[in-house]
């Protein structure tokens, strides 16, 4: 019953469904050799008339986005398994594979290399154990490897040993406003960066919060409140500064002239999607990490995912 509040116990597995109003999963695949990026997302949304799924596939370059509200959704609470199928669209996802078909676009992935989250608490830190928050976040795969295909009409792209990032979000739905970013293509550096923020709510309490996770090789650095983490940004800029006693992380992101892909977010109680999630699939991100004041990483990528969104009032 505790898990259904949205909270997790230390060293629990946040990846299977919690049974909250909205359960979301997200995949981001990139191939720096070709500059191609693929994003896939799905959710299991609870509703008295039947659970349903928000699903989308987005591809760069080309500005391709296909999305749907798919009926007959189910998500397992003991292991990672989410399925939905209606009107020719489908989702079939597990920890080691993903199949998604939306209209004329399909994605088939096999995860060849996994990465296990090493911390006691999920991506939000100790806040992950607080019940009844409106939103929880967990980056559970920081640089996996995946192979597979994406088809769009008569076009097909094949990925072999491409870099894969995966995360989870769950709760009552998306915050009123949010910001997010992720990157793992810093030349040959074994680095993965992710940040997520928005308006966190617990009863009458409302506060904007941001969390940052950076993996440098085998080292995973997570900085979340109550440590000082600040966010500044606009429609096409993201600046995050995070500090604890040992580390300081600075992130500076910029969108591109191509403009963002527009992705859906669910309104679980209304059983519909709204297109209010604006994501640059290939933006610019600089990441600087200091340990005890000394720079231990400073890199820039042109294949970062950078996102901002607003939920309708």
C-alpha positions in Angstrom: 0.0 0.0 0.0 2.9 2.4 0.8 4.1 2.1 -2.8 0.8 3.3 -4.1 1.3 6.6 -2.5 4.1 7.1 -5.1 6.9 6.8 -2.6 9.6 4.2 -2.6 11.6 2.6 0.2 15.4 2.7 0.1 16.9 0.3 -2.4 13.5 -0.4 -3.9 12.9 -0.7 -7.6 11.0 2.4 -8.9 10.8 1.1 -12.5 7.6 -1.1 -12.3 4.3 0.7 -11.9 3.4 2.2 -8.5 -0.3 2.2 -9.4 -0.6 6.0 -9.2 -2.8 8.1 -11.5 -0.1 8.4 -14.1 2.9 6.1 -14.7 5.3 7.2 -17.3 8.4 5.6 -19.1 10.8 7.4 -21.4 13.6 6.2 -23.8 16.1 8.5 -25.6 18.4 6.9 -28.2 21.2 8.7 -30.0 23.8 7.9 -32.7 26.5 10.6 -32.9 27.9 9.0 -36.1 24.7 10.0 -38.0 23.3 12.7 -35.7 20.1 10.8 -35.4 18.1 10.9 -32.2 14.9 8.9 -31.3 12.7 9.6 -28.4 9.9 7.3 -27.3 7.5 7.7 -24.3 4.5 5.9 -23.0 2.3 6.0 -19.9 -0.3 4.0 -18.1 -3.1 6.4 -17.0 -5.8 5.3 -14.5 -9.4 6.1 -15.3 -12.8 4.7 -14.2 -13.7 4.0 -17.8 -10.6 2.0 -18.4 -6.9 2.6 -18.2 -5.2 4.1 -21.2 -1.8 5.1 -22.5 -0.2 8.3 -23.8 2.4 7.1 -26.4 4.7 9.0 -28.8 7.7 8.5 -31.1 9.8 11.5 -32.2 12.8 11.4 -34.6 15.5 14.0 -35.4 16.4 15.1 -38.0 13.1 15.4 -39.9 10.8 16.8 -37.2 8.9 13.6 -37.1 6.4 13.2 -34.2 3.6 10.5 -34.0 1.5 10.3 -30.9 -1.7 8.6 -29.7 -4.0 7.9 -26.8 -4.2 4.1 -26.7 -6.8 2.2 -24.9 -6.5 -1.1 -22.9 -3.4 -0.2 -21.0 -1.9 -2.4 -18.3 1.2 -2.0 -16.2 2.7 -4.6 -13.8 3.4 -3.5 -10.3 5.9 -6.4 -9.6 8.1 -6.1 -12.7 8.6 -3.6 -15.5 5.9 -4.5 -18.1 3.5 -2.1 -19.8 1.2 -2.8 -22.7 -1.5 -1.1 -24.6 -3.3 -1.7 -27.9 -6.1 -0.1 -29.8 -6.9 1.2 -33.3 -3.8 -0.3 -34.8 -1.5 1.4 -32.3 0.4 -0.5 -29.6 3.0 -0.4 -26.9 4.9 -3.5 -25.5 7.7 -2.5 -23.2 9.9 -4.4 -20.7 13.3 -3.7 -19.2 15.2 -5.3 -22.1 12.9 -4.5 -25.1 10.5 -2.0 -26.6 8.0 -2.2 -29.4 5.9 0.8 -30.2 3.7 1.3 -33.3 1.8 4.6 -33.9 0.2 5.2 -37.3 2.9 5.0 -40.0 5.8 4.9 -37.5 7.2 2.0 -35.5 10.1 1.5 -33.1 11.7 -1.9 -32.2 14.5 -1.8 -29.7 16.5 -4.5 -27.9 18.6 -3.4 -24.9 22.0 -5.0 -25.2 23.6 -3.5 -22.1 21.9 -2.5 -18.9 22.9 -0.1 -16.2 21.7 -0.5 -12.6 21.0 2.6 -10.5 23.5 2.5 -7.6 21.8 4.8 -5.0 19.5 3.9 -2.1 16.9 6.5 -3.2 15.6 7.2 -6.7 16.5 10.2 -8.8 14.7 12.7 -6.5 16.9 11.7 -3.5 15.4 11.4 -0.1 12.3 13.2 -1.4 11.5 10.0 -3.3 10.4 8.4 0.0 7.9 11.2 0.7 4.3 10.0 0.0 1.6 11.7 -2.0 3.8 14.2 -4.1 2.3 15.2 -7.4 5.4 14.0 -9.4 8.3 11.7 -8.9 11.4 11.3 -11.2 14.0 8.5 -11.7 16.7 8.2 -14.4 17.1 4.4 -14.2 19.4 3.7 -17.1 22.4 6.1 -17.5 24.1 5.0 -20.8 22.7 1.6 -21.8 23.3 0.2 -25.3 20.5 -0.7 -27.7 20.0 -2.0 -31.2 16.9 -2.0 -33.4 15.0 -0.2 -36.1 12.8 2.8 -36.6 10.4 2.9 -39.6 8.5 5.9 -40.8 6.4 5.2 -43.9 8.8 3.7 -46.4 11.9 5.0 -44.5 13.8 2.8 -42.1 16.8 3.5 -39.8 18.8 0.8 -38.1 20.7 1.3 -34.8 23.5 -0.9 -33.7 25.0 -0.4 -30.2 23.6 3.1 -30.0 23.6 4.9 -26.6 20.4 4.7 -24.6 19.0 6.7 -21.7 15.8 5.7 -19.8 13.8 7.4 -17.1 10.6 7.2 -15.1 8.1 9.7 -13.9 4.9 9.0 -12.0 2.3 10.7 -9.7 -0.9 12.6 -10.3 0.2 13.9 -13.7 2.7 16.4 -15.0 3.5 19.5 -12.8 1.9 22.9 -13.8 5.3 23.8 -15.3 8.4 21.7 -15.8 11.9 21.8 -17.4 14.2 18.9 -18.3 17.4 18.0 -20.1 19.6 14.9 -20.9 22.8 14.2 -22.8 25.3 11.5 -23.1 27.3 12.3 -26.3 30.3 14.2 -25.0 32.7 12.9 -27.7 34.4 9.8 -26.2 33.8 10.7 -22.6 31.9 8.1 -20.5 29.4 10.7 -19.2 25.7 10.9 -18.8 23.8 14.0 -17.6 20.2 14.4 -16.7 18.2 17.1 -14.9 14.5 17.5 -14.1 12.5 20.2 -12.4 9.1 21.6 -11.9 6.4 22.7 -9.4 6.3 20.2 -6.6 3.1 20.0 -4.7 2.2 18.3 -1.4 -1.2 19.5 -0.1 -1.1 23.3 0.2 2.7 23.3 -0.2 4.0 24.4 -3.6 7.7 24.8 -4.4 9.7 24.8 -7.6 12.5 22.2 -7.4 15.2 20.8 -9.6 17.4 17.7 -9.4 20.6 16.9 -11.3 22.3 13.5 -11.9 25.7 13.1 -13.6 27.5 9.8 -14.2 31.2 10.1 -14.7 32.4 6.6 -15.5 31.5 4.5 -12.4 30.8 7.6 -10.3 27.2 8.8 -10.0 26.7 12.3 -8.6 23.2 13.3 -7.6 22.3 16.8 -6.2 18.8 17.4 -5.1 17.0 19.6 -2.6 17.6 20.5 0.2 21.0 21.1 -1.4 20.9 24.4 -3.3 19.9 23.7 -6.9 18.8 26.7 -9.1 17.2 26.9 -12.5 17.0 29.8 -14.9 15.7 29.6 -18.4 13.2 30.5 -21.1 11.7 28.9 -24.2 15.1 28.0 -25.6 17.6 28.2 -22.8 18.3 26.2 -19.7 20.8 27.0 -16.9 21.2 24.8 -13.9 23.5 25.3 -11.0 23.8 22.7 -8.2 26.1 22.4 -5.3 26.7 20.2 -2.3 29.6 19.9 0.2 31.9 18.1 -2.4 30.6 18.8 -5.9 29.4 21.7 -8.0 27.6 21.1 -11.3 26.9 23.8 -13.9 24.7 23.2 -17.0 24.1 25.6 -19.8 21.7 24.5 -22.6 20.5 26.1 -25.8 17.9 25.2 -28.3 18.5 25.3 -32.0 17.0 27.1 -35.0 15.2 23.9 -36.0 12.8 24.5 -33.2 11.4 21.9 -30.8 9.4 18.8 -31.4 5.9 19.1 -29.7 5.1 16.0 -27.6 2.0 15.0 -25.8 1.4 14.9 -22.0 -1.6 13.1 -20.5 -4.5 14.6 -18.6 -5.4 11.3 -16.8 -8.8 12.4 -15.4 -9.9 13.8 -18.8 -8.7 10.7 -20.7 -6.9 12.8 -23.3 -3.5 14.1 -24.3 -2.5 17.8 -24.8 0.5 18.9 -26.9 2.3 21.1 -24.3 5.7 19.5 -24.1 8.3 21.3 -26.2 11.5 19.3 -26.6 14.7 20.0 -28.7 15.8 16.5 -29.6 19.3 17.8 -30.5 20.2 21.0 -28.6 23.5 22.2 -27.2 24.5 21.5 -23.6 27.7 22.4 -21.7 28.3 20.5 -18.5 31.0 21.5 -16.0 31.6 19.4 -12.9 33.9 20.4 -10.0 35.1 18.3 -7.1 36.4 20.2 -4.1 36.7 23.2 -6.5 38.8 21.4 -9.1 37.3 20.8 -12.6 36.9 17.1 -13.2 34.8 17.3 -16.3 34.0 20.1 -18.8 32.3 19.0 -22.1 29.8 20.1 -24.7 27.4 18.2 -26.9 25.2 19.2 -29.8 22.9 16.2 -29.3 21.3 17.1 -26.0 17.6 16.7 -25.3 16.2 19.9 -23.8 12.6 20.4 -22.8 10.1 22.8 -21.3 6.4 22.4 -20.8 3.2 23.9 -19.3 0.1 21.9 -18.3 -3.2 23.6 -19.0 -4.8 25.1 -15.9 
